[in-house]
Amino acid sequence: MGAKCNALLNGKYSPDIEDVKAVALPILRHRLVRNFKAEAEGISVEQIVKELL
């Protein structure tokens, strides 16, 4: 839904991968929980999302 809204705000009728990338970090930032190993290694949620994209 976020990608669709982003596409509409940018004058496009359907979302593409750039719209998904534009909204992925703000949407997923609060939904991901790091495990102990990630916390111990200092890996941030932002790094995880960027690696997934």
Protein Blocks (a to p, Z undefined) as FASTA:
>chain_A
ZZmmmmmmnopabdcfklmmmmmmmmmmmmpccdfklmmnopafklmmmmmZZ
